[in-house]
Amino acid sequence: MKSFLFFLILFLNSSFPVLSQSNLLESVKKNPNEANTICSKFREFNSKGISANDDKAIEYVSKRNNLTPVNAEIFSIYVIGLHCPDII
């Protein structure tokens, strides 16, 4: 019984990042104005030679949306893919 509970807890903990990523994608889909604002900032970064994957850009998204750096990077990828594929 203990090993079953251990595996159940292990499985549940591993599913939260997937749910979190799904919520990030939904937030990008539901807030196109926010995504467009972030695209504009990414274009500004690009004009200065800063990539959207650069630490400075990820930090901007992280602070703006109160996300961890990893989630900010995932969020950025979703924003770029859905709203501004011209960003590098």
Rosetta constraint file for C-alpha pairs under 8 A:
AtomPair CA 1 CA 5 HARMONIC 6.38 0.50
AtomPair CA 2 CA 6 HARMONIC 6.14 0.50
AtomPair CA 3 CA 7 HARMONIC 6.20 0.50
AtomPair CA 4 CA 8 HARMONIC 6.08 0.50
AtomPair CA 5 CA 9 HARMONIC 6.09 0.50
AtomPair CA 6 CA 10 HARMONIC 6.09 0.50
AtomPair CA 7 CA 11 HARMONIC 5.95 0.50
AtomPair CA 8 CA 12 HARMONIC 6.18 0.50
AtomPair CA 9 CA 13 HARMONIC 6.13 0.50
AtomPair CA 10 CA 14 HARMONIC 6.30 0.50
AtomPair CA 11 CA 15 HARMONIC 6.44 0.50
AtomPair CA 12 CA 16 HARMONIC 6.90 0.50
AtomPair CA 14 CA 18 HARMONIC 7.84 0.50
AtomPair CA 15 CA 19 HARMONIC 6.51 0.50
AtomPair CA 16 CA 20 HARMONIC 6.01 0.50
AtomPair CA 17 CA 21 HARMONIC 6.12 0.50
AtomPair CA 18 CA 22 HARMONIC 6.27 0.50
AtomPair CA 19 CA 23 HARMONIC 6.25 0.50
AtomPair CA 20 CA 24 HARMONIC 6.30 0.50
AtomPair CA 21 CA 25 HARMONIC 6.31 0.50
AtomPair CA 21 CA 71 HARMONIC 7.58 0.50
AtomPair CA 21 CA 74 HARMONIC 7.46 0.50
AtomPair CA 22 CA 26 HARMONIC 6.26 0.50
AtomPair CA 23 CA 27 HARMONIC 6.10 0.50
AtomPair CA 24 CA 28 HARMONIC 6.39 0.50
AtomPair CA 24 CA 71 HARMONIC 7.89 0.50
AtomPair CA 24 CA 74 HARMONIC 7.84 0.50
AtomPair CA 24 CA 75 HARMONIC 6.02 0.50
AtomPair CA 25 CA 29 HARMONIC 6.32 0.50
AtomPair CA 25 CA 75 HARMONIC 7.05 0.50
AtomPair CA 25 CA 78 HARMONIC 6.30 0.50
AtomPair CA 26 CA 30 HARMONIC 6.07 0.50
AtomPair CA 27 CA 31 HARMONIC 6.04 0.50
AtomPair CA 28 CA 32 HARMONIC 6.49 0.50
AtomPair CA 28 CA 34 HARMONIC 7.76 0.50
AtomPair CA 28 CA 35 HARMONIC 6.35 0.50
AtomPair CA 28 CA 75 HARMONIC 7.49 0.50
AtomPair CA 28 CA 78 HARMONIC 6.91 0.50
AtomPair CA 28 CA 79 HARMONIC 6.26 0.50
AtomPair CA 29 CA 82 HARMONIC 7.96 0.50
AtomPair CA 31 CA 35 HARMONIC 6.40 0.50
AtomPair CA 32 CA 36 HARMONIC 6.04 0.50
AtomPair CA 32 CA 83 HARMONIC 7.68 0.50
AtomPair CA 33 CA 37 HARMONIC 6.24 0.50
AtomPair CA 34 CA 38 HARMONIC 6.32 0.50
AtomPair CA 35 CA 39 HARMONIC 6.11 0.50
AtomPair CA 35 CA 79 HARMONIC 5.72 0.50
AtomPair CA 35 CA 83 HARMONIC 6.69 0.50
AtomPair CA 36 CA 40 HARMONIC 6.19 0.50
AtomPair CA 36 CA 83 HARMONIC 6.78 0.50
AtomPair CA 36 CA 84 HARMONIC 7.79 0.50
AtomPair CA 37 CA 41 HARMONIC 6.42 0.50
AtomPair CA 38 CA 42 HARMONIC 6.14 0.50
AtomPair CA 38 CA 61 HARMONIC 7.58 0.50
AtomPair CA 38 CA 79 HARMONIC 7.72 0.50
AtomPair CA 39 CA 43 HARMONIC 6.14 0.50
AtomPair CA 39 CA 79 HARMONIC 7.40 0.50
AtomPair CA 39 CA 80 HARMONIC 7.10 0.50
AtomPair CA 39 CA 83 HARMONIC 7.29 0.50
AtomPair CA 39 CA 84 HARMONIC 6.01 0.50
AtomPair CA 39 CA 87 HARMONIC 7.64 0.50
AtomPair CA 40 CA 44 HARMONIC 6.27 0.50
AtomPair CA 41 CA 45 HARMONIC 6.23 0.50
AtomPair CA 42 CA 46 HARMONIC 6.05 0.50
AtomPair CA 42 CA 51 HARMONIC 7.66 0.50
AtomPair CA 42 CA 52 HARMONIC 5.76 0.50
AtomPair CA 42 CA 57 HARMONIC 7.10 0.50
AtomPair CA 42 CA 87 HARMONIC 6.81 0.50
AtomPair CA 43 CA 47 HARMONIC 6.15 0.50
AtomPair CA 43 CA 87 HARMONIC 6.52 0.50
AtomPair CA 44 CA 48 HARMONIC 6.65 0.50
AtomPair CA 45 CA 49 HARMONIC 6.46 0.50
AtomPair CA 45 CA 50 HARMONIC 4.90 0.50
AtomPair CA 45 CA 51 HARMONIC 6.63 0.50
AtomPair CA 45 CA 52 HARMONIC 7.14 0.50
AtomPair CA 45 CA 57 HARMONIC 7.27 0.50
AtomPair CA 46 CA 50 HARMONIC 4.93 0.50
AtomPair CA 46 CA 51 HARMONIC 5.70 0.50
AtomPair CA 46 CA 52 HARMONIC 7.24 0.50
AtomPair CA 46 CA 87 HARMONIC 7.31 0.50
AtomPair CA 46 CA 88 HARMONIC 6.97 0.50
AtomPair CA 50 CA 54 HARMONIC 6.42 0.50
AtomPair CA 50 CA 56 HARMONIC 8.00 0.50
AtomPair CA 50 CA 57 HARMONIC 7.70 0.50
AtomPair CA 51 CA 57 HARMONIC 7.29 0.50
AtomPair CA 51 CA 88 HARMONIC 5.64 0.50
AtomPair CA 52 CA 57 HARMONIC 5.43 0.50
AtomPair CA 52 CA 58 HARMONIC 7.13 0.50
AtomPair CA 52 CA 76 HARMONIC 7.59 0.50
AtomPair CA 52 CA 87 HARMONIC 7.06 0.50
AtomPair CA 52 CA 88 HARMONIC 6.04 0.50
AtomPair CA 53 CA 57 HARMONIC 6.44 0.50
AtomPair CA 53 CA 58 HARMONIC 6.42 0.50
AtomPair CA 53 CA 73 HARMONIC 7.18 0.50
AtomPair CA 53 CA 88 HARMONIC 7.98 0.50
AtomPair CA 54 CA 58 HARMONIC 6.32 0.50
AtomPair CA 55 CA 59 HARMONIC 5.92 0.50
AtomPair CA 56 CA 60 HARMONIC 6.29 0.50
AtomPair CA 57 CA 61 HARMONIC 6.44 0.50
AtomPair CA 58 CA 62 HARMONIC 5.99 0.50
AtomPair CA 58 CA 69 HARMONIC 6.47 0.50
AtomPair CA 58 CA 72 HARMONIC 5.94 0.50
AtomPair CA 58 CA 73 HARMONIC 5.86 0.50
AtomPair CA 58 CA 76 HARMONIC 7.47 0.50
AtomPair CA 59 CA 63 HARMONIC 6.09 0.50
AtomPair CA 59 CA 69 HARMONIC 6.76 0.50
AtomPair CA 59 CA 72 HARMONIC 7.66 0.50
AtomPair CA 60 CA 64 HARMONIC 6.00 0.50
AtomPair CA 61 CA 65 HARMONIC 5.95 0.50
AtomPair CA 61 CA 66 HARMONIC 7.91 0.50
AtomPair CA 61 CA 67 HARMONIC 7.54 0.50
AtomPair CA 61 CA 72 HARMONIC 5.65 0.50
AtomPair CA 61 CA 73 HARMONIC 7.91 0.50
AtomPair CA 61 CA 76 HARMONIC 7.23 0.50
AtomPair CA 62 CA 66 HARMONIC 5.42 0.50
AtomPair CA 62 CA 67 HARMONIC 4.58 0.50
AtomPair CA 62 CA 68 HARMONIC 5.95 0.50
AtomPair CA 62 CA 69 HARMONIC 5.78 0.50
AtomPair CA 62 CA 71 HARMONIC 7.69 0.50
AtomPair CA 62 CA 72 HARMONIC 4.94 0.50
AtomPair CA 63 CA 67 HARMONIC 6.69 0.50
AtomPair CA 65 CA 72 HARMONIC 7.79 0.50
AtomPair CA 67 CA 71 HARMONIC 5.80 0.50
AtomPair CA 67 CA 72 HARMONIC 5.52 0.50
AtomPair CA 68 CA 72 HARMONIC 5.94 0.50
AtomPair CA 69 CA 73 HARMONIC 6.15 0.50
AtomPair CA 70 CA 74 HARMONIC 6.40 0.50
AtomPair CA 71 CA 75 HARMONIC 5.93 0.50
AtomPair CA 72 CA 76 HARMONIC 5.99 0.50
AtomPair CA 73 CA 77 HARMONIC 6.29 0.50
AtomPair CA 74 CA 78 HARMONIC 6.38 0.50
AtomPair CA 75 CA 79 HARMONIC 6.19 0.50
AtomPair CA 76 CA 80 HARMONIC 6.07 0.50
AtomPair CA 77 CA 81 HARMONIC 5.98 0.50
AtomPair CA 78 CA 82 HARMONIC 6.02 0.50
AtomPair CA 79 CA 83 HARMONIC 5.58 0.50
AtomPair CA 79 CA 84 HARMONIC 6.87 0.50
AtomPair CA 80 CA 84 HARMONIC 4.64 0.50
AtomPair CA 80 CA 85 HARMONIC 5.23 0.50
AtomPair CA 80 CA 86 HARMONIC 7.85 0.50
AtomPair CA 80 CA 87 HARMONIC 6.64 0.50
AtomPair CA 81 CA 85 HARMONIC 5.42 0.50
